[in-house]
Amino acid sequence: MTTARTLGGYASGAVTVHRSPREIAPVTRALRGAGRKIALVPTMGALHEGHRELIRHARRAPGAVVPVVSIFVNPLQFGPGEDLERYPRPLEADLDACREEGAELVFLPGVPDMYPEGAATTVTPGPAGERLEGAVRPGHFAGVLTVVAKLFHIVGPDLAFFGEKDYQQLVLVKKMVLDLDFPLSVVGVPTVREPDGLALSSRNAYLSAEDRRRAPVLQRALAAGAAVSARGPEAVLDAARAVLAEEPALQVDYLELTDPDLGPDPRTGRARLLVAARLGGTRLIDNVPIRL
């Protein structure tokens, strides 16, 4: 890698990597001052086609845009016994993906950069963060919102791109931006799927060959529910449950129908059908929009 002195980091092809807030913040401020918008794609690395699609959306945003990717495995959003230590970290492959998709800057902080000794302040997600994923993974969304808030402060984006696969996360980030007056827009990007319907996730790599064969049952269940949406919410949930029950190896954490803002019990109009389940030692989530 050659030193990119003008940007204060080092370059891998067309990608300039910055490892601390002291490096990235002055650069993004200068770019914004020069009239270029900052489009941030926050990730935990292990980039797949879904992440690439986020970068493409960032690159295609209107105006003069600088696509920025952050890569940080955030310990604050992992609970006891979760997969923090074994979470995949293929850094060189991730940098290659960023370069191939046209990202110009990569922010690659370490844990001490994001959480200096003595740091104790977190962002509380409120009631919407305590159900669904929040009920199964207590404290998860406080960790997510805290790191996202810090990334927003450090990088100073005009736009931030998140995948709809993590739908509850997307809703909570949008609400945080509204509630705390962040001067940016949050853009949701539709879920990217494998040919058999499985939503792309870095954790799919944990699936055994047999569990990988079973995993598309989540998408089939959601599709079955969406197909009967004209019959009302009970029919949607019954149809989805029937498909999930066909796979005895599946341990369902939840299957819920909400309004688009995660409010309970929608009766008509736009809604969201969400599911989370475990196959072997791997936890999978998925969701689809529907209209009742």
TORTI-316075 format. One record per residue: x, y, z of N, C-alpha, C in turn; residue in one letter. Coordinates in nm, 2 decimals. Example, Ala and Ser with C-alpha at 12.3 -4.5 7.8 and 13.67 -1.06 7.14 Angstrom:
BEGIN
1.32:-0.57:0.78:1.23:-0.45:0.78:1.32:-0.33:0.78:A
1.28:-0.22:0.71:1.37:-0.11:0.71:1.29:0.00:0.79:S
% end
This chain:
BEGIN
0.08:-0.12:0.00:0.00:0.00:0.00:0.09:0.13:0.00:M
0.04:0.23:-0.08:0.12:0.35:-0.08:0.05:0.46:0.00:T
0.13:0.54:0.06:0.08:0.65:0.15:0.00:0.75:0.06:T
-0.12:0.79:0.11:-0.20:0.89:0.05:-0.19:1.01:0.14:A
-0.08:1.09:0.12:-0.05:1.19:0.22:-0.16:1.31:0.21:R
-0.21:1.33:0.09:-0.31:1.44:0.08:-0.43:1.41:0.16:T
-0.46:1.29:0.19:-0.58:1.25:0.26:-0.56:1.20:0.40:L
-0.43:1.19:0.44:-0.40:1.16:0.57:-0.42:1.01:0.61:G
-0.43:0.93:0.51:-0.44:0.78:0.54:-0.35:0.71:0.45:G
-0.39:0.59:0.40:-0.31:0.52:0.30:-0.41:0.45:0.21:Y
-0.36:0.44:0.08:-0.45:0.40:-0.02:-0.43:0.25:-0.06:A
-0.55:0.19:-0.10:-0.54:0.06:-0.16:-0.62:0.07:-0.29:S
-0.55:0.08:-0.40:-0.61:0.12:-0.52:-0.66:0.26:-0.51:G
-0.80:0.27:-0.54:-0.86:0.40:-0.53:-0.93:0.43:-0.39:A
-0.90:0.34:-0.30:-0.96:0.35:-0.17:-0.86:0.40:-0.07:V
-0.90:0.51:0.00:-0.81:0.56:0.11:-0.86:0.52:0.24:T
-0.78:0.46:0.32:-0.82:0.40:0.45:-0.77:0.49:0.56:V
-0.86:0.52:0.65:-0.84:0.60:0.77:-0.87:0.52:0.90:H
-0.78:0.52:0.99:-0.79:0.43:1.10:-0.84:0.50:1.23:R
-0.85:0.63:1.23:-0.89:0.69:1.36:-0.98:0.81:1.33:S
-1.06:0.86:1.42:-1.14:0.98:1.40:-1.06:1.10:1.37:P
-0.94:1.11:1.42:-0.85:1.22:1.39:-0.81:1.23:1.24:R
-0.81:1.11:1.18:-0.78:1.11:1.03:-0.90:1.14:0.95:E
-1.01:1.07:0.98:-1.13:1.08:0.88:-1.21:1.21:0.90:I
-1.22:1.26:1.02:-1.31:1.38:1.03:-1.27:1.50:0.96:A
-1.14:1.54:0.96:-1.10:1.66:0.88:-1.12:1.64:0.73:P
-1.10:1.52:0.69:-1.11:1.49:0.54:-1.26:1.51:0.50:V
-1.35:1.45:0.57:-1.49:1.46:0.53:-1.54:1.60:0.55:T
-1.49:1.67:0.65:-1.53:1.81:0.66:-1.48:1.89:0.54:R
-1.36:1.87:0.50:-1.30:1.94:0.39:-1.38:1.91:0.26:A
-1.42:1.78:0.24:-1.49:1.75:0.12:-1.63:1.81:0.12:L
-1.69:1.81:0.23:-1.83:1.88:0.24:-1.81:2.03:0.21:R
-1.70:2.09:0.27:-1.68:2.23:0.25:-1.65:2.26:0.10:G
-1.60:2.16:0.03:-1.58:2.18:-0.12:-1.70:2.15:-0.20:A
-1.81:2.12:-0.14:-1.94:2.10:-0.21:-1.97:1.96:-0.24:G
-1.89:1.86:-0.19:-1.92:1.72:-0.22:-1.99:1.66:-0.10:R
-2.10:1.60:-0.12:-2.18:1.53:-0.02:-2.11:1.40:0.03:K
-2.12:1.37:0.15:-2.07:1.24:0.21:-2.18:1.14:0.22:I
-2.16:1.03:0.16:-2.26:0.92:0.16:-2.20:0.80:0.24:A
-2.25:0.77:0.36:-2.19:0.68:0.45:-2.26:0.54:0.44:L
-2.18:0.43:0.43:-2.23:0.30:0.44:-2.17:0.24:0.57:V
-2.24:0.23:0.68:-2.18:0.17:0.80:-2.19:0.02:0.79:P
-2.08:-0.05:0.82:-2.08:-0.20:0.81:-1.99:-0.25:0.93:T
-2.01:-0.38:0.95:-1.92:-0.46:1.04:-1.82:-0.54:0.96:M
-1.81:-0.51:0.83:-1.72:-0.59:0.75:-1.78:-0.72:0.70:G
-1.69:-0.81:0.65:-1.74:-0.94:0.59:-1.84:-0.90:0.48:A
-1.80:-0.82:0.39:-1.89:-0.76:0.29:-1.93:-0.86:0.19:L
-2.06:-0.86:0.16:-2.12:-0.95:0.06:-2.20:-0.86:-0.04:H
-2.27:-0.93:-0.13:-2.34:-0.85:-0.23:-2.44:-0.75:-0.18:E
-2.50:-0.78:-0.06:-2.59:-0.68:0.00:-2.51:-0.55:0.03:G
-2.39:-0.56:0.09:-2.31:-0.44:0.12:-2.27:-0.37:-0.01:H
-2.24:-0.45:-0.11:-2.20:-0.39:-0.23:-2.31:-0.31:-0.29:R
-2.43:-0.36:-0.28:-2.55:-0.28:-0.33:-2.57:-0.15:-0.25:E
-2.54:-0.15:-0.12:-2.55:-0.03:-0.04:-2.44:0.07:-0.10:L
-2.32:0.03:-0.12:-2.22:0.12:-0.18:-2.26:0.17:-0.31:I
-2.32:0.09:-0.40:-2.37:0.13:-0.53:-2.48:0.24:-0.51:R
-2.57:0.22:-0.42:-2.67:0.32:-0.39:-2.60:0.45:-0.35:H
-2.51:0.44:-0.26:-2.43:0.56:-0.21:-2.36:0.63:-0.33:A
-2.30:0.55:-0.41:-2.23:0.61:-0.53:-2.32:0.68:-0.62:R
-2.45:0.63:-0.64:-2.54:0.69:-0.73:-2.63:0.80:-0.68:R
-2.60:0.83:-0.55:-2.69:0.94:-0.49:-2.67:1.07:-0.57:A
-2.78:1.15:-0.58:-2.77:1.27:-0.66:-2.66:1.37:-0.61:P
-2.60:1.44:-0.71:-2.50:1.54:-0.68:-2.36:1.48:-0.68:G
-2.27:1.57:-0.63:-2.13:1.53:-0.62:-2.11:1.45:-0.49:A
-2.10:1.32:-0.49:-2.10:1.24:-0.37:-1.97:1.17:-0.35:V
-1.92:1.16:-0.23:-1.81:1.08:-0.19:-1.86:0.96:-0.11:V
-1.86:0.84:-0.17:-1.90:0.72:-0.09:-1.80:0.68:0.01:P
-1.84:0.67:0.14:-1.75:0.63:0.25:-1.81:0.51:0.31:V
-1.72:0.41:0.34:-1.76:0.29:0.41:-1.69:0.28:0.54:V
-1.76:0.25:0.65:-1.70:0.23:0.78:-1.70:0.08:0.80:S
-1.59:0.02:0.86:-1.58:-0.12:0.89:-1.54:-0.12:1.04:I
-1.63:-0.17:1.12:-1.61:-0.18:1.26:-1.70:-0.28:1.33:F
-1.63:-0.39:1.38:-1.71:-0.49:1.45:-1.74:-0.44:1.59:V
-1.86:-0.40:1.62:-1.90:-0.32:1.73:-1.92:-0.41:1.85:N
-1.84:-0.41:1.95:-1.86:-0.50:2.07:-1.98:-0.47:2.15:P
-2.02:-0.34:2.14:-2.14:-0.30:2.22:-2.27:-0.36:2.18:L
-2.28:-0.41:2.06:-2.41:-0.47:2.02:-2.41:-0.62:2.03:Q
-2.31:-0.68:2.08:-2.30:-0.82:2.10:-2.33:-0.85:2.25:F
-2.42:-0.95:2.27:-2.45:-0.99:2.41:-2.37:-1.10:2.46:G
-2.38:-1.14:2.58:-2.30:-1.25:2.63:-2.33:-1.38:2.56:P
-2.23:-1.45:2.52:-2.25:-1.58:2.45:-2.27:-1.56:2.30:G
-2.27:-1.44:2.25:-2.29:-1.42:2.10:-2.16:-1.43:2.03:E
-2.16:-1.40:1.90:-2.04:-1.44:1.82:-1.94:-1.33:1.80:D
-1.91:-1.25:1.89:-1.82:-1.14:1.87:-1.68:-1.19:1.83:L
-1.63:-1.29:1.90:-1.49:-1.34:1.88:-1.48:-1.41:1.74:E
-1.58:-1.48:1.70:-1.57:-1.55:1.57:-1.63:-1.48:1.46:R
-1.68:-1.36:1.48:-1.74:-1.28:1.37:-1.63:-1.26:1.26:Y
-1.67:-1.29:1.13:-1.56:-1.29:1.03:-1.51:-1.15:1.00:P
-1.38:-1.15:0.98:-1.31:-1.02:0.96:-1.21:-1.03:0.84:R
-1.26:-1.05:0.72:-1.17:-1.06:0.61:-1.13:-0.93:0.55:P
-1.04:-0.86:0.62:-1.02:-0.72:0.59:-0.97:-0.69:0.44:L
-0.88:-0.77:0.39:-0.83:-0.74:0.26:-0.93:-0.76:0.15:E
-1.02:-0.87:0.17:-1.13:-0.89:0.08:-1.23:-0.77:0.09:A
-1.25:-0.72:0.21:-1.34:-0.61:0.22:-1.29:-0.49:0.15:D
-1.16:-0.46:0.17:-1.10:-0.34:0.10:-1.11:-0.36:-0.05:L
-1.09:-0.48:-0.10:-1.10:-0.51:-0.25:-1.25:-0.48:-0.29:D
-1.35:-0.52:-0.21:-1.49:-0.50:-0.25:-1.52:-0.35:-0.25:A
-1.46:-0.27:-0.15:-1.48:-0.13:-0.15:-1.43:-0.06:-0.27:C
-1.31:-0.10:-0.31:-1.24:-0.05:-0.43:-1.32:-0.08:-0.55:R
-1.37:-0.21:-0.57:-1.44:-0.25:-0.69:-1.57:-0.18:-0.70:E
-1.63:-0.14:-0.59:-1.77:-0.07:-0.60:-1.76:0.08:-0.60:E
-1.64:0.13:-0.59:-1.62:0.28:-0.61:-1.63:0.36:-0.48:G
-1.61:0.29:-0.37:-1.59:0.37:-0.24:-1.46:0.44:-0.25:A
-1.46:0.57:-0.20:-1.34:0.65:-0.20:-1.27:0.65:-0.07:E
-1.34:0.64:0.04:-1.28:0.64:0.17:-1.33:0.52:0.25:L
-1.24:0.46:0.33:-1.28:0.36:0.43:-1.24:0.40:0.56:V
-1.33:0.40:0.66:-1.30:0.44:0.80:-1.29:0.30:0.87:F
-1.17:0.28:0.93:-1.14:0.15:0.99:-1.09:0.17:1.13:L
-1.18:0.21:1.22:-1.13:0.24:1.36:-1.11:0.11:1.44:P
-1.04:0.12:1.55:-1.03:0.01:1.65:-1.12:0.04:1.76:G
-1.13:-0.06:1.85:-1.22:-0.04:1.97:-1.18:0.08:2.05:V
-1.05:0.10:2.08:-1.01:0.21:2.16:-1.04:0.35:2.10:P
-1.05:0.35:1.96:-1.09:0.48:1.89:-1.23:0.51:1.92:D
-1.32:0.41:1.91:-1.46:0.43:1.93:-1.51:0.44:2.07:M
-1.44:0.36:2.16:-1.47:0.36:2.30:-1.35:0.38:2.39:Y
-1.30:0.50:2.40:-1.19:0.53:2.48:-1.22:0.49:2.63:P
-1.11:0.46:2.70:-1.12:0.42:2.84:-1.21:0.52:2.92:E
-1.31:0.47:2.99:-1.40:0.55:3.07:-1.53:0.59:3.00:G
-1.54:0.56:2.87:-1.66:0.59:2.79:-1.78:0.52:2.85:A
-1.88:0.58:2.88:-2.00:0.52:2.95:-2.13:0.56:2.89:A
-2.14:0.66:2.80:-2.26:0.72:2.75:-2.31:0.63:2.64:T
-2.44:0.60:2.64:-2.50:0.52:2.53:-2.63:0.59:2.49:T
-2.68:0.55:2.37:-2.81:0.60:2.32:-2.92:0.49:2.35:V
-3.02:0.53:2.41:-3.13:0.44:2.45:-3.23:0.44:2.34:T
-3.27:0.32:2.29:-3.36:0.32:2.17:-3.51:0.34:2.20:P
-3.55:0.34:2.33:-3.69:0.35:2.37:-3.77:0.23:2.35:G
-3.90:0.23:2.36:-3.98:0.11:2.36:-3.97:0.03:2.23:P
-3.96:0.10:2.12:-3.95:0.02:1.99:-3.83:-0.06:1.98:A
-3.73:-0.04:2.07:-3.61:-0.12:2.07:-3.61:-0.23:2.17:G
-3.72:-0.25:2.24:-3.73:-0.35:2.34:-3.81:-0.47:2.29:E
-3.87:-0.46:2.17:-3.95:-0.58:2.12:-3.87:-0.64:2.00:R
-3.93:-0.75:1.95:-3.86:-0.82:1.84:-3.72:-0.85:1.87:L
-3.62:-0.80:1.79:-3.48:-0.83:1.82:-3.44:-0.78:1.96:E
-3.50:-0.67:2.00:-3.46:-0.61:2.13:-3.50:-0.70:2.25:G
-3.61:-0.78:2.23:-3.66:-0.87:2.33:-3.57:-0.99:2.34:A
-3.52:-1.04:2.22:-3.44:-1.16:2.22:-3.30:-1.13:2.25:V
-3.25:-1.00:2.22:-3.11:-0.96:2.24:-3.11:-0.83:2.32:R
-3.13:-0.84:2.45:-3.14:-0.72:2.53:-3.01:-0.64:2.52:P
-3.03:-0.51:2.51:-2.91:-0.42:2.50:-2.86:-0.41:2.36:G
-2.90:-0.49:2.26:-2.85:-0.49:2.13:-2.86:-0.35:2.06:H
-2.98:-0.30:2.07:-3.00:-0.17:1.99:-2.94:-0.05:2.06:F
-2.92:-0.05:2.19:-2.84:0.05:2.25:-2.70:0.05:2.20:A
-2.64:-0.07:2.17:-2.51:-0.08:2.11:-2.51:-0.03:1.97:G
-2.61:-0.07:1.89:-2.62:-0.02:1.75:-2.63:0.13:1.74:V
-2.73:0.18:1.82:-2.75:0.33:1.80:-2.63:0.41:1.85:L
-2.57:0.36:1.96:-2.45:0.43:2.01:-2.34:0.44:1.91:T
-2.31:0.33:1.84:-2.20:0.33:1.74:-2.24:0.41:1.62:V
-2.37:0.40:1.58:-2.41:0.47:1.46:-2.41:0.62:1.49:V
-2.45:0.66:1.61:-2.44:0.80:1.65:-2.30:0.85:1.64:A
-2.21:0.77:1.69:-2.07:0.82:1.69:-2.01:0.83:1.55:K
-2.05:0.73:1.46:-2.01:0.74:1.32:-2.06:0.86:1.26:L
-2.19:0.90:1.29:-2.25:1.02:1.23:-2.17:1.14:1.27:F
-2.13:1.15:1.40:-2.06:1.26:1.45:-1.92:1.27:1.39:H
-1.85:1.16:1.38:-1.72:1.16:1.33:-1.71:1.18:1.18:I
-1.79:1.11:1.10:-1.78:1.12:0.96:-1.86:1.24:0.90:V
-1.97:1.28:0.97:-2.05:1.39:0.92:-2.11:1.37:0.79:G
-2.18:1.25:0.77:-2.24:1.23:0.64:-2.37:1.32:0.61:P
-2.39:1.34:0.49:-2.52:1.40:0.44:-2.63:1.29:0.42:D
-2.58:1.17:0.38:-2.67:1.05:0.36:-2.61:0.93:0.43:L
-2.69:0.84:0.48:-2.64:0.72:0.53:-2.73:0.60:0.48:A
-2.67:0.49:0.44:-2.74:0.39:0.37:-2.74:0.26:0.46:F
-2.86:0.20:0.48:-2.88:0.08:0.56:-2.97:-0.01:0.48:F
-2.95:-0.14:0.50:-3.03:-0.25:0.43:-3.16:-0.27:0.51:G
-3.26:-0.30:0.43:-3.39:-0.33:0.49:-3.39:-0.47:0.55:E
-3.29:-0.55:0.53:-3.29:-0.69:0.59:-3.29:-0.67:0.74:K
-3.22:-0.57:0.80:-3.22:-0.54:0.94:-3.32:-0.43:0.96:D
-3.45:-0.46:0.94:-3.55:-0.36:0.93:-3.57:-0.28:1.06:Y
-3.57:-0.35:1.17:-3.59:-0.28:1.30:-3.48:-0.18:1.32:Q
-3.35:-0.22:1.29:-3.24:-0.13:1.30:-3.26:-0.01:1.21:Q
-3.31:-0.03:1.09:-3.33:0.09:1.00:-3.44:0.18:1.06:L
-3.55:0.13:1.11:-3.65:0.21:1.17:-3.59:0.29:1.29:V
-3.52:0.22:1.38:-3.46:0.29:1.50:-3.36:0.39:1.46:L
-3.28:0.37:1.36:-3.18:0.47:1.32:-3.25:0.59:1.27:V
-3.36:0.57:1.19:-3.43:0.69:1.14:-3.50:0.77:1.25:K
-3.55:0.70:1.35:-3.61:0.77:1.46:-3.50:0.84:1.54:K
-3.39:0.78:1.56:-3.28:0.85:1.63:-3.24:0.98:1.56:M
-3.23:0.97:1.43:-3.19:1.09:1.35:-3.30:1.20:1.37:V
-3.42:1.16:1.37:-3.53:1.26:1.38:-3.53:1.31:1.53:L
-3.52:1.23:1.63:-3.54:1.27:1.77:-3.42:1.35:1.81:D
-3.30:1.32:1.76:-3.18:1.39:1.81:-3.13:1.50:1.71:L
-3.21:1.52:1.60:-3.18:1.63:1.51:-3.04:1.62:1.44:D
-3.01:1.50:1.40:-2.89:1.48:1.31:-2.92:1.54:1.17:F
-2.83:1.62:1.12:-2.85:1.68:0.99:-2.82:1.59:0.87:P
-2.89:1.48:0.86:-2.86:1.39:0.75:-2.99:1.31:0.71:L
-2.99:1.25:0.60:-3.10:1.16:0.56:-3.06:1.01:0.56:S
-3.14:0.93:0.61:-3.12:0.78:0.62:-3.20:0.72:0.51:V
-3.13:0.64:0.43:-3.19:0.58:0.31:-3.19:0.42:0.33:V
-3.31:0.36:0.32:-3.32:0.22:0.32:-3.30:0.16:0.19:G
-3.23:0.05:0.18:-3.21:-0.02:0.05:-3.27:-0.16:0.06:V
-3.35:-0.20:-0.04:-3.42:-0.34:-0.03:-3.32:-0.45:-0.01:P
-3.37:-0.55:0.05:-3.29:-0.67:0.08:-3.24:-0.74:-0.04:T
-3.11:-0.78:-0.04:-3.05:-0.86:-0.15:-3.06:-1.00:-0.11:V
-3.10:-1.09:-0.21:-3.12:-1.23:-0.18:-3.04:-1.32:-0.27:R
-3.01:-1.44:-0.22:-2.96:-1.55:-0.30:-3.06:-1.59:-0.40:E
-3.03:-1.67:-0.50:-3.12:-1.71:-0.60:-3.24:-1.79:-0.54:P
-3.21:-1.86:-0.43:-3.32:-1.94:-0.37:-3.40:-1.86:-0.26:D
-3.37:-1.73:-0.25:-3.45:-1.65:-0.17:-3.39:-1.61:-0.03:G
-3.29:-1.68:0.01:-3.23:-1.65:0.14:-3.17:-1.51:0.14:L
-3.20:-1.43:0.24:-3.15:-1.30:0.26:-3.00:-1.30:0.28:A
-2.92:-1.22:0.21:-2.78:-1.22:0.23:-2.74:-1.17:0.37:L
-2.65:-1.24:0.44:-2.60:-1.20:0.57:-2.46:-1.25:0.59:S
-2.38:-1.18:0.66:-2.24:-1.23:0.68:-2.25:-1.36:0.77:S
-2.35:-1.37:0.85:-2.36:-1.49:0.93:-2.41:-1.62:0.85:R
-2.45:-1.60:0.73:-2.48:-1.72:0.65:-2.37:-1.82:0.63:N
-2.24:-1.76:0.65:-2.12:-1.85:0.64:-2.12:-1.95:0.75:A
-2.19:-1.93:0.86:-2.19:-2.02:0.97:-2.27:-2.14:0.94:Y
-2.36:-2.14:0.84:-2.46:-2.25:0.82:-2.39:-2.37:0.77:L
-2.42:-2.49:0.82:-2.38:-2.61:0.76:-2.44:-2.63:0.63:S
-2.39:-2.73:0.55:-2.45:-2.75:0.42:-2.60:-2.79:0.43:A
-2.64:-2.87:0.53:-2.78:-2.91:0.54:-2.86:-2.79:0.59:E
-2.81:-2.71:0.68:-2.89:-2.60:0.73:-2.90:-2.49:0.62:D
-2.80:-2.48:0.54:-2.81:-2.38:0.42:-2.92:-2.43:0.33:R
-2.94:-2.56:0.31:-3.05:-2.61:0.23:-3.18:-2.57:0.29:R
-3.19:-2.57:0.42:-3.32:-2.55:0.49:-3.35:-2.40:0.50:R
-3.25:-2.31:0.50:-3.26:-2.17:0.54:-3.36:-2.10:0.46:A
-3.38:-2.12:0.33:-3.48:-2.04:0.25:-3.63:-2.05:0.30:P
-3.65:-2.14:0.39:-3.79:-2.16:0.45:-3.84:-2.02:0.51:V
-3.74:-1.94:0.56:-3.79:-1.81:0.61:-3.85:-1.73:0.50:L
-3.78:-1.72:0.39:-3.84:-1.64:0.28:-3.97:-1.70:0.23:Q
-3.97:-1.83:0.22:-4.10:-1.89:0.17:-4.21:-1.86:0.26:R
-4.19:-1.86:0.39:-4.29:-1.83:0.49:-4.34:-1.69:0.47:A
-4.25:-1.60:0.46:-4.29:-1.46:0.44:-4.37:-1.44:0.31:L
-4.32:-1.51:0.20:-4.39:-1.50:0.08:-4.53:-1.56:0.09:A
-4.55:-1.66:0.16:-4.68:-1.72:0.18:-4.77:-1.63:0.25:A
-4.72:-1.56:0.36:-4.80:-1.46:0.43:-4.84:-1.35:0.34:G
-4.74:-1.30:0.26:-4.77:-1.18:0.17:-4.88:-1.22:0.07:A
-4.88:-1.34:0.03:-4.97:-1.38:-0.08:-5.11:-1.38:-0.04:A
-5.14:-1.38:0.09:-5.28:-1.38:0.14:-5.31:-1.25:0.21:V
-5.24:-1.15:0.19:-5.25:-1.03:0.26:-5.39:-0.96:0.25:S
-5.46:-0.99:0.14:-5.59:-0.93:0.12:-5.69:-0.99:0.21:A
-5.66:-1.11:0.28:-5.75:-1.17:0.37:-5.74:-1.12:0.51:R
-5.64:-1.04:0.54:-5.63:-0.98:0.67:-5.51:-1.03:0.75:G
-5.48:-0.97:0.86:-5.36:-1.01:0.94:-5.35:-1.15:0.99:P
-5.47:-1.20:1.04:-5.47:-1.34:1.09:-5.43:-1.44:0.98:E
-5.48:-1.42:0.86:-5.45:-1.51:0.75:-5.30:-1.50:0.71:A
-5.25:-1.38:0.72:-5.10:-1.36:0.69:-5.02:-1.44:0.79:V
-5.05:-1.43:0.91:-4.97:-1.50:1.02:-4.99:-1.65:1.01:L
-5.11:-1.69:0.99:-5.14:-1.84:0.98:-5.07:-1.90:0.86:D
-5.07:-1.83:0.75:-5.00:-1.89:0.63:-4.85:-1.90:0.65:A
-4.79:-1.79:0.71:-4.65:-1.80:0.74:-4.61:-1.90:0.84:A
-4.69:-1.92:0.95:-4.66:-2.02:1.05:-4.67:-2.16:0.99:R
-4.76:-2.18:0.90:-4.78:-2.31:0.84:-4.65:-2.35:0.76:A
-4.59:-2.26:0.69:-4.47:-2.29:0.62:-4.35:-2.31:0.71:V
-4.34:-2.23:0.82:-4.23:-2.25:0.91:-4.24:-2.38:0.98:L
-4.36:-2.43:1.01:-4.38:-2.56:1.08:-4.34:-2.68:0.99:A
-4.32:-2.65:0.86:-4.27:-2.76:0.77:-4.13:-2.80:0.80:E
-4.05:-2.71:0.87:-3.91:-2.74:0.89:-3.89:-2.76:1.04:E
-3.89:-2.88:1.09:-3.88:-2.91:1.23:-3.74:-2.87:1.29:P
-3.64:-2.85:1.21:-3.51:-2.81:1.27:-3.51:-2.66:1.30:A
-3.61:-2.59:1.26:-3.61:-2.44:1.28:-3.66:-2.41:1.41:L
-3.59:-2.33:1.49:-3.64:-2.27:1.62:-3.68:-2.13:1.60:Q
-3.80:-2.10:1.60:-3.85:-1.96:1.57:-3.85:-1.88:1.70:V
-3.78:-1.76:1.69:-3.78:-1.67:1.80:-3.90:-1.58:1.79:D
-3.94:-1.53:1.67:-4.06:-1.46:1.66:-4.11:-1.45:1.52:Y
-4.24:-1.44:1.50:-4.30:-1.41:1.37:-4.40:-1.30:1.40:L
-4.39:-1.18:1.35:-4.48:-1.07:1.39:-4.51:-0.99:1.27:E
-4.63:-0.94:1.27:-4.68:-0.84:1.17:-4.70:-0.71:1.24:L
-4.63:-0.60:1.18:-4.63:-0.47:1.24:-4.67:-0.37:1.14:T
-4.69:-0.25:1.18:-4.71:-0.14:1.08:-4.56:-0.10:1.04:D
-4.55:-0.01:0.94:-4.41:0.02:0.89:-4.32:0.08:1.00:P
-4.37:0.14:1.10:-4.29:0.20:1.21:-4.28:0.11:1.33:D
-4.32:-0.02:1.31:-4.31:-0.13:1.41:-4.41:-0.12:1.52:L
-4.52:-0.04:1.49:-4.63:-0.04:1.58:-4.71:-0.17:1.57:G
-4.78:-0.22:1.67:-4.84:-0.35:1.67:-4.98:-0.35:1.60:P
-5.02:-0.47:1.56:-5.16:-0.49:1.52:-5.21:-0.41:1.41:D
-5.14:-0.40:1.29:-5.20:-0.33:1.18:-5.32:-0.40:1.13:P
-5.42:-0.33:1.08:-5.54:-0.40:1.03:-5.56:-0.38:0.88:R
-5.52:-0.26:0.83:-5.53:-0.23:0.69:-5.40:-0.15:0.65:T
-5.38:-0.14:0.51:-5.27:-0.06:0.46:-5.14:-0.12:0.47:G
-5.03:-0.04:0.47:-4.90:-0.09:0.46:-4.86:-0.16:0.60:R
-4.78:-0.27:0.59:-4.74:-0.34:0.71:-4.61:-0.41:0.68:A
-4.55:-0.47:0.78:-4.42:-0.54:0.77:-4.44:-0.67:0.84:R
-4.40:-0.78:0.77:-4.40:-0.91:0.83:-4.25:-0.95:0.86:L
-4.22:-0.98:0.99:-4.08:-1.00:1.03:-4.07:-1.14:1.10:L
-3.96:-1.20:1.07:-3.93:-1.34:1.13:-3.79:-1.34:1.18:V
-3.76:-1.42:1.29:-3.63:-1.45:1.33:-3.63:-1.60:1.38:A
-3.53:-1.67:1.34:-3.52:-1.81:1.38:-3.38:-1.86:1.38:A
-3.36:-1.98:1.44:-3.23:-2.04:1.45:-3.23:-2.17:1.38:R
-3.12:-2.19:1.31:-3.09:-2.32:1.24:-2.95:-2.37:1.29:L
-2.95:-2.48:1.36:-2.82:-2.51:1.43:-2.77:-2.40:1.52:G
-2.65:-2.36:1.50:-2.60:-2.25:1.59:-2.61:-2.11:1.52:G
-2.69:-2.10:1.41:-2.69:-1.98:1.33:-2.83:-1.91:1.35:T
-2.83:-1.78:1.37:-2.96:-1.71:1.39:-2.98:-1.63:1.26:R
-3.10:-1.64:1.20:-3.13:-1.57:1.08:-3.25:-1.48:1.10:L
-3.25:-1.36:1.03:-3.37:-1.27:1.03:-3.41:-1.24:0.89:I
-3.54:-1.20:0.87:-3.58:-1.16:0.74:-3.72:-1.09:0.76:D
-3.76:-1.02:0.66:-3.88:-0.94:0.66:-3.92:-0.91:0.52:N
-4.05:-0.88:0.50:-4.10:-0.83:0.37:-4.21:-0.73:0.40:V
-4.22:-0.63:0.31:-4.34:-0.54:0.32:-4.46:-0.60:0.26:P
-4.58:-0.57:0.32:-4.70:-0.62:0.26:-4.81:-0.51:0.27:I
-4.92:-0.53:0.20:-5.03:-0.43:0.21:-5.15:-0.51:0.25:R
-5.21:-0.49:0.36:-5.33:-0.55:0.41:-5.45:-0.50:0.34:L
% end
